[in-house]
Amino acid sequence: MRARSARAGVLAVAVVAAVANCNFLLAGPVGSPLDLSRDVISDLSAAGQPGAGWFRLGDAVAGLGSALVAVPLLRRRVRARRPRAAALLAFGIGTFVSAVVSVSASELLHDGVSVLGTAGALGGVVVLAWTHRDRLPRPFAVLSLAAAVLTVATGFWEVATFFAGGNGGGGNAQRVQVWSLSAWVVLEAVDVVRARPRQDPDGPQEGPGGRDRAATTSP
């Protein structure tokens, strides 16, 4: 019962983090003058912008929640989960730090940790999709693949627009990327919930996000 409650808690934290990560949807209601079809989402938290403090709070909650989702992945003994846990930590810490250090305070630090966090998340969502590739076309595997494709595609687009003289991260591509990464955080939590707990310390380790493998025993 306790393990089931803990897994449900992980899912709840992930959902809260995902919703908080999409706080840019409140730009219109708070009266932001920014045009997010062209501008960068992080500018919502710049000093002087309407509701800047709330957007920074939302980013901080998203960062902490994403990092917490990594904890059960780190505690499991399936090695395939460790890169995904590291990616969640990179994304979570990067998002939290970029919330604490706004773009107005230090653009270099803010943008630097944001890029590193997003890069870690990109690797994590790709690993999640790769882990579940043999379960296609099941819904979870399809959603994981869709999140990976959207994240990678928008990442390449942002890099291309940057070198073409654009803002290198704003506009519709960034919004799609935020949605896909928010979905990734929830998918990681769902994978934790779906994983079967290991009952026998000498038996095989099983779970949707890791290969089944038998434990080695002494002769």
N, C-alpha and C positions, 0 to 999 in steps of 0.2 A: 504493500500500500504506500509506504514511504517513497519507494523508488518511482512508483507511478505518479505520485504527487510532484516529485522533483522534475520528472520529465515534462509534466504539464506546465510546471513553472517555467521551464526553459522555453517552451513554446510561447507562453504568455509574454515573456521578456522579449523574445524575437519579434512578435507582432507589434509590441509597443515601440521597439527600436525601428522597425520598418516604417511604421506610421510617422514617427518623429522625423525620420530621414526624408520623408516626402513633405516636409513643412513648407516647401516653396508653393504648395497649392494654396496657402493662405496669403500669398502676395497680393492678390486682388482684394480680398476682404479687408485687409489692413490698410489699403490705400497706397500701396507701393507704386511709385512712378516708373519702375523699371519694366522694360519689355523683355520678358524671359525667352522670347523667341530669338533674341539676339544677345542679351546680356548674360552675365555669369551669375549663377544662383547665389554664390557666396557674397555677392554685393548686397544681398538683402540684409546681411548682418553688419554692414559697414556703419560707422558712426553717422548719425543724422538721418538714417533711413527709418521709415515708420515701422515700429515693431521689431527693431533690430535686436533688442534683448531677448525677445521671445524666439526669434530664429536661431540665435546662438544657443539658447537653452534647448531647443529642439535638437540641434546638432550634437550637443553634449549628451543628451539622453540617448540619441541614436548610437553614438560612439561607445558609451558605457554598456548599453544593451548588447551591442554586437560583440564586444569583448567578453561579456559574461556567457554568451552562447558558446564561446570557444572552450570554456572550462570543462564541460562534460566530454568534449571531444579529446581533450588532453588527458583526461582521467582514464579513457579507454585504452586497451592494450593493442588495438589494431593499428598498425603503422600507417595504413592508408589514410587514416583520419588526421594524422599529425600535420601534414602540409595545409589541410583545410583549417585546422585550429590556428596555425600560424597566420594564415591569411585573414581570418576573422580578427585576430589580435591586431594585426597591422592596420586593417581597415578601422577597427574600433578606436585604437589609440590615435591614429591619424585624424579621424573625424573629431575626436574629443579635443585634441590639441588645437586643431584648426578652429574649434568653437571658442576655446579659451583665449587664443591669440587671434583676434579678428583681423581681417584684411586691412583695416585702418591702422591697427597697432604695428604690424610688421607684415607687409605684403610678401616678402621673401620667405619668411618662416611659415606663414599661413599657406602659401601656395606650395611650398616644399613638402610639408607634411601631408597636404591634401593629395599631391601627386603620388607620394610614396604609399599612402593608404589605399588609393584607388588602384595602384599597380598591384599591391598585395591582394586586393579583392578580385581583381581580374584573374590572377593566378588561381585563387581559391575557387571561383565559380567554374573555371575550366576543369580543375581537378575533380570537382563534384560531378560535372557532366561526364567526364571520362570514367569515373568510378562506376557510374550507372549505365554505361553505354550498352552493356549486354542485356539490359532490362527494357530496352526500347521494343515496342512502342508504348510501354506502360506510362500512365499519366505523369508520375513523378519524374521518370527519366526524360520524358518529352519537355516538361517544364524546366528541368535542369539544363537541358540542351538549349532551349529557347533563351534562358537567362544568359548562358555563356555566349551564344551567338550575338545577342544584342549588346552585351557588354564589350565584347571584342570589336564588333563592327563600329560602335559609337566611339570606342577608344581610338581606333585607326582614323576615323573621321575627324576627331578633335585634333590629333597630331597633324593630319593633312591640312586642316584649316589654319592651324598655327603657322606652319611653314609657308602657307599661301598668304600670310599677312592678316589672318583673322585673330579673334581673341583666344583661340586655342582652348576651348573648354565650355563656352557658353552656348546658348541657343537650344533648339529642340533636341539635338543629340545628347546634350548633358541631361536634360529631363528624362529622356528614355533610359539613359544609363543609370540614373538615380533610381528609377522604378525597377529596373532589372536587378540592381544590387540589393535593393530592399527585398525583392522577392527571393534572392539568394540567401539572405540571412534567415528568412522564414523557412526556406527549404532545408537549410542545415539543421534547424531546430526540429523540423518534421522528421528528418532522418534520425535524429537522436530519439525521438518519441517512438519511431517505428522499430528501432533496434531491439533485438531480443536480448535481455540480460543474460549474462553468463552464469549458469547455475552450477556447473561442475568445474572446479578449478583445474581438473585434468582433462576436461573435454574440449571440443572444438570451440573456437570463438566465432560467433555468427553475428550478422547484422546487415541491414540493407546497404550501409555505406562502407562495408569492408568485405574482403574476400573471406569465405569460410576456410578455416585452416585448422588442422588437428594439432593439438599440443603435443610436444615431444615428451616422452617419458623415459625414465631410466630403465634399462633392461633388468 
